[in-house]
């Protein structure tokens, strides 16, 4: 762990997150934390507790110290060996690690959230302020899965006095309403939108050329589960008359759902070609996105949607549901957010882009890229996140 004088003078934020870099398969939660660390490492001293391997992996990361501190990027990280990970082990690390704030990145995670909260309630760890980022877990669509188990946990949690000790982070006004709906208006909720990933993709005209007018290349890049709604996308494509190449990237974390998708793929007409490529390292996402005409994610709900931003940063128009914070995209001219009840509109948009001229395609991609730059450079997003941390620090003063 770093021990220089500059680090000593910074407020210390202890982050608990199940997966962290060099991992990349778990999606938005990991990216949210990594982007916060990259943005604020000059202002805060970040220490991170996570597992020693990525989502779905059976072996740990290479070239790391397990159960010891590693300096990774702009943070000190302790990777806990999965086989010996327990509630008590995480409590011991928290007790031994100096910190001014505990930052939790899930509401339902038994080890990375419930254990620290119980320890806080029972005075087993220092009573430092707690920030809770629920990362979309309280959206109605997310609560629909494992309904009774989740609602029983919420009911128990509401009865604990710890609920008033937490500073809740919402990434949008919609998520703030989800939190208040479950826990009442008396709790403190602050809206701090997720910080987007660093822009390292340049707009390359050679990547946008569509050699065959009417043949559209579409990309889906996300985890494969019911929330992401891949099967809906496949059903849309089954009604499409123009030729399409649909490239799928992402970790399968619901095998039953993936089997349902495979049945849909087998039934697709011959004009639709589907290729599943598995997961893709994060540093290759932008390059792969840029090879496509359209990004398609008819998700049932996103609290932010890092992958949507990454598509835009690559200059690719997005075709998404209206269940994310990315709204009014057609008016801006960078994509489309459409109600899932309007399946015909999804088909119209795909056909529109299949026959879009190269001139219009290039103009649109340039406009999208400029929009993504503006989002990345938004001082309002950075200030809201900084204010969140500063409020928690004042709570502990």
C-alpha positions in Angstrom: 0.0 0.0 0.0 1.2 3.5 -0.8 2.5 5.4 2.1 3.8 8.7 0.7 3.1 12.1 2.3 0.7 13.2 -0.5 -1.4 10.0 0.1 -1.4 10.6 3.9 -3.1 14.0 3.4 -5.9 12.8 1.2 -9.3 11.5 2.5 -9.3 7.7 2.4 -12.2 6.0 0.6 -12.5 2.2 1.1 -14.4 0.7 -1.8 -16.1 -2.7 -1.7 -16.9 -4.2 -5.1 -17.1 -7.8 -6.1 -15.0 -7.5 -9.3 -12.3 -5.0 -10.2 -9.6 -4.5 -12.8 -7.9 -6.3 -14.5 -11.4 -7.9 -14.7 -13.8 -6.8 -17.4 -16.6 -9.4 -17.7 -18.9 -8.1 -14.9 -19.9 -4.9 -16.8 -21.1 -1.5 -15.4 -20.4 -1.9 -11.7 -16.7 -2.4 -12.3 -16.5 0.4 -14.9 -18.2 2.8 -12.5 -15.7 2.2 -9.8 -12.7 2.3 -12.2 -13.8 5.6 -13.7 -14.3 7.2 -10.3 -10.8 6.1 -9.3 -9.3 7.5 -12.5 -11.1 10.8 -12.2 -10.5 11.5 -8.5 -7.2 9.8 -7.6 -5.5 13.3 -7.2 -8.1 14.2 -4.6 -8.8 11.0 -2.7 -6.8 7.9 -1.6 -8.7 4.9 -2.8 -8.4 1.4 -1.3 -10.4 -1.4 -2.9 -11.5 -4.8 -1.6 -12.5 -7.3 -4.3 -12.3 -11.0 -5.4 -9.1 -12.4 -6.9 -10.7 -13.3 -10.2 -13.2 -12.1 -12.8 -16.8 -13.1 -13.2 -17.2 -16.7 -14.2 -13.4 -17.5 -13.9 -12.2 -20.5 -12.0 -8.6 -19.2 -11.5 -7.3 -15.9 -10.1 -5.7 -13.1 -12.0 -2.1 -13.5 -12.9 0.7 -11.3 -11.5 -1.1 -10.1 -8.4 -0.5 -10.6 -4.7 -3.5 -12.5 -3.3 -4.7 -11.5 0.2 -2.2 -8.6 0.2 -2.2 -5.1 -1.1 -1.4 -4.3 -4.7 -1.0 -0.9 -6.3 -3.1 -1.1 -9.4 -3.5 2.0 -11.6 -4.5 4.7 -9.2 -5.7 2.7 -6.2 -4.4 0.2 -3.7 -6.3 -3.1 -4.2 -6.5 -6.2 -2.0 -7.7 -9.3 -4.0 -9.2 -11.9 -1.6 -8.9 -15.5 -2.5 -12.3 -16.8 -3.4 -12.0 -20.2 -1.7 -11.4 -18.6 1.7 -13.6 -15.5 1.3 -16.0 -15.1 4.2 -17.9 -12.4 6.1 -15.3 -12.5 8.8 -12.4 -12.1 6.4 -13.9 -8.9 4.9 -14.6 -7.5 8.4 -11.0 -8.0 9.4 -9.7 -6.2 6.4 -12.0 -3.3 7.0 -10.9 -3.1 10.6 -7.2 -3.1 9.6 -7.5 -0.6 6.8 -7.6 3.1 7.6 -10.5 4.9 5.9 -12.7 7.9 6.1 -15.6 6.6 4.0 -16.9 3.1 3.1 -18.3 3.0 -0.4 -20.6 0.1 -1.2 -21.5 -0.8 -4.8 -24.5 -3.1 -4.5 -27.6 -3.3 -2.3 -28.1 -7.1 -2.4 -24.5 -8.5 -2.3 -24.3 -10.7 0.8 -20.6 -10.5 1.4 -19.6 -7.1 -0.1 -22.6 -5.2 1.3 -24.6 -7.1 3.9 -21.6 -8.1 6.0 -20.1 -4.6 6.3 -23.5 -3.2 7.2 -24.0 -5.8 9.9 -20.5 -5.1 11.2 -21.3 -1.3 11.2 -24.6 -1.9 13.0 -22.9 -4.0 15.7 -19.9 -1.7 16.2 -17.6 -4.4 14.9 -15.9 -1.8 12.6 -15.4 2.0 13.0 -18.5 4.1 12.5 -17.3 5.9 9.4 -19.8 7.3 6.9 -21.2 4.9 4.3 -22.1 5.7 0.7 -24.4 3.1 -1.0 -24.6 3.0 -4.8 -27.4 0.6 -5.7 -26.3 0.4 -9.4 -29.9 -0.2 -10.8 -30.8 -3.0 -8.4 -33.9 -1.2 -7.1 -35.4 -0.6 -10.5 -38.9 -2.3 -10.8 -37.5 -4.4 -13.7 -34.6 -5.7 -11.6 -36.8 -6.4 -8.5 -39.1 -8.5 -10.6 -36.4 -11.3 -10.7 -36.2 -13.2 -7.4 -39.1 -11.0 -6.3 -40.0 -12.5 -2.9 -36.4 -12.9 -1.7 -35.5 -9.3 -2.6 -38.6 -7.8 -1.1 -38.2 -9.8 2.1 -34.6 -8.4 2.4 -35.9 -4.8 1.8 -38.6 -5.3 4.5 -36.0 -6.4 7.0 -33.5 -3.7 6.0 -36.1 -1.0 6.5 -36.5 -2.0 10.1 -32.8 -1.5 10.9 -31.7 1.9 12.2 -28.7 1.7 9.9 -30.9 2.9 7.0 -30.5 6.5 8.3 -26.7 6.2 8.5 -26.3 5.7 4.8 -25.8 8.4 2.1 -27.5 6.9 -1.0 -26.1 7.5 -4.5 -28.5 7.5 -7.4 -27.2 7.8 -11.0 -30.4 9.5 -12.3 -33.6 11.1 -11.1 -35.4 7.8 -12.0 -33.1 5.8 -9.7 -33.6 8.3 -6.9 -37.3 7.7 -7.2 -36.7 4.0 -7.1 -34.8 4.3 -3.8 -37.4 6.6 -2.2 -40.2 4.3 -3.3 -38.6 1.4 -1.4 -37.3 3.3 1.7 -39.3 6.5 2.0 -38.5 10.2 1.5 -36.7 10.6 4.8 -33.5 9.0 3.7 -30.7 11.1 2.1 -30.4 10.4 -1.7 -27.9 12.3 -3.8 -27.9 12.2 -7.6 -24.4 11.7 -9.0 -24.4 10.3 -12.6 -21.8 7.7 -13.3 -18.5 9.0 -14.8 -18.0 7.7 -18.4 -14.8 5.9 -19.5 -11.8 7.8 -20.8 -12.0 8.5 -24.5 -9.2 6.6 -26.3 -11.0 6.0 -29.6 -10.5 8.4 -32.5 -13.1 8.8 -35.1 -11.7 6.8 -38.1 -13.5 7.2 -41.4 -12.2 3.9 -42.7 -14.1 2.0 -40.0 -17.5 3.3 -41.1 -17.5 2.2 -44.7 -20.5 -0.1 -45.5 -19.5 -2.0 -48.7 -22.9 -3.4 -49.5 -25.9 -1.1 -49.3 -28.7 -2.9 -47.5 -26.6 -5.2 -45.5 -26.4 -3.9 -41.9 -23.8 -4.9 -39.3 -25.3 -4.7 -35.8 -23.5 -5.3 -32.5 -24.8 -6.4 -29.1 -22.2 -6.0 -26.3 -23.4 -6.8 -22.8 -23.8 -9.6 -20.3 -26.4 -12.2 -21.5 -29.2 -12.3 -19.0 -32.9 -11.5 -18.9 -32.4 -7.8 -17.9 -30.4 -7.1 -21.1 -33.2 -8.6 -23.2 -31.2 -10.2 -26.0 -34.2 -12.5 -26.9 -36.2 -9.4 -27.7 -33.5 -8.2 -30.1 -33.5 -11.6 -31.8 -37.3 -11.5 -32.2 -37.0 -8.1 -33.8 -34.4 -9.4 -36.2 -36.7 -12.4 -37.1 -39.1 -9.9 -38.7 -36.4 -8.1 -40.6 -36.4 -8.5 -44.4 -33.1 -6.9 -45.1 -29.8 -8.9 -44.7 -28.2 -8.3 -41.3 -25.0 -9.5 -39.5 -25.6 -9.6 -35.7 -22.4 -9.9 -33.7 -22.9 -10.8 -30.0 -20.3 -10.1 -27.3 -20.6 -10.7 -23.6 -20.4 -13.1 -20.7 -23.3 -15.7 -20.4 -24.4 -15.3 -16.7 -27.8 -16.9 -17.2 -27.3 -20.2 -19.0 -31.0 -21.0 -19.1 -31.8 -17.7 -20.8 -28.9 -18.2 -23.2 -30.4 -21.6 -24.2 -33.7 -19.8 -24.9 -31.8 -17.3 -27.1 -30.1 -20.2 -29.0 -33.5 -21.6 -29.9 -34.4 -18.2 -31.3 -31.2 -18.0 -33.2 -31.9 -21.4 -34.9 -35.3 -20.2 -36.0 -34.0 -16.9 -37.6 -34.5 -16.6 -41.4 -31.5 -17.0 -43.7 -31.0 -13.3 -44.2 -29.9 -12.9 -40.5 -26.5 -14.1 -39.6 -25.7 -14.3 -35.9 -22.1 -14.7 -34.5 -21.4 -15.2 -30.8 -17.8 -14.1 -29.9 -17.9 -14.4 -26.1 -16.4 -11.7 -23.9 -14.1 -9.0 -25.1 -11.4 -7.1 -23.1 -12.4 -3.6 -22.3 -9.5 -2.0 -24.2 -10.8 -3.5 -27.4 -14.4 -2.5 -27.1 -14.2 0.8 -28.9 -12.3 -0.6 -31.9 -14.8 -3.4 -32.3 -17.8 -1.1 -31.9 -16.6 1.2 -34.6 -16.8 -1.7 -37.2 -20.6 -1.7 -36.9 -23.5 0.3 -38.3 -25.7 0.1 -35.2 -25.5 -0.8 -31.5 -28.6 -2.7 -30.3 -29.5 -3.1 -26.6 -33.3 -3.3 -25.9 -32.6 -3.6 -22.2 -35.3 -3.8 -19.5 -33.4 -1.3 -17.4 -30.0 0.4 -16.8 -29.1 2.8 -14.0 -26.5 4.2 -16.4 -25.3 2.0 -19.3 -21.6 2.4 -19.7 -21.7 0.3 -22.9 -24.2 2.7 -24.4 -21.7 5.5 -23.8 -18.9 3.4 -25.2 -20.8 2.9 -28.4 -21.4 6.6 -28.7 -17.8 7.3 -28.0 -16.9 5.1 -30.9 -19.2 7.1 -33.2 -21.8 4.3 -33.5 -25.6 5.2 -33.3 -27.4 3.3 -30.5 -30.8 1.6 -30.7 -32.0 1.1 -27.2 -35.1 0.9 -25.1 -36.5 3.8 -23.1 -35.5 2.1 -19.9 -32.1 3.9 -19.4 -31.0 7.5 -18.6 -30.1 8.0 -22.3 -33.2 9.7 -23.5 -34.3 11.9 -26.5 -31.4 10.5 -28.6 -33.3 11.0 -31.9 -33.8 14.7 -31.2 -30.0 15.1 -30.6 -29.3 13.0 -33.7 -27.2 10.3 -32.1 -29.5 7.3 -31.7 -32.9 6.1 -30.7 -34.6 5.2 -27.4 -37.8 3.4 -28.1 -40.6 1.8 -25.9 -40.4 -2.0 -26.0 -44.1 -2.0 -26.9 -43.2 -0.4 -30.2 -41.5 -3.3 -32.0 -42.3 -1.9 -35.5 -40.3 1.2 -34.7 -37.2 -0.9 -33.9 -37.5 -2.6 -37.3 -38.0 0.7 -39.1 -34.8 2.1 -37.6 -32.7 -0.9 -38.6 -34.0 -0.7 -42.2 -33.2 3.0 -42.2 -29.6 2.4 -41.3 -29.2 -0.5 -43.6 -29.9 1.8 -46.6 -28.3 5.0 -45.2 -25.9 6.6 -47.6 -22.2 6.7 -46.8 -22.3 10.5 -46.7 -25.2 10.5 -44.1 -23.6 7.7 -42.2 -20.3 9.6 -41.9 -22.0 12.8 -40.8 -24.0 11.0 -38.2 -21.0 9.3 -36.7 -19.1 12.6 -36.5 -22.0 14.1 -34.7 -22.2 11.2 -32.3 -18.5 11.4 -31.5 -18.8 15.1 -30.7 -21.7 14.4 -28.4 -19.8 11.7 -26.6 -16.9 14.1 -26.0 -19.3 16.7 -24.5 -20.7 14.0 -22.1 -17.2 13.0 -21.1 -16.2 16.6 -20.4 -19.3 17.5 -18.4 -18.2 19.4 -15.3 -21.7 18.8 -13.8 -21.1 15.1 -13.6 -17.7 15.4 -12.0 -19.0 18.0 -9.5 -21.9 15.9 -8.4 -19.6 12.9 -7.6 -17.2 15.2 -5.8 -20.0 16.7 -3.7 -21.1 13.2 -2.8 -17.8 12.3 -1.3 -17.4 15.7 0.4 -20.8 15.4 2.1 -19.8 12.0 3.4 -16.5 13.3 4.7 -18.3 16.1 6.5 -20.6 13.5 8.1 -17.5 11.8 9.6 -15.8 15.1 10.8 
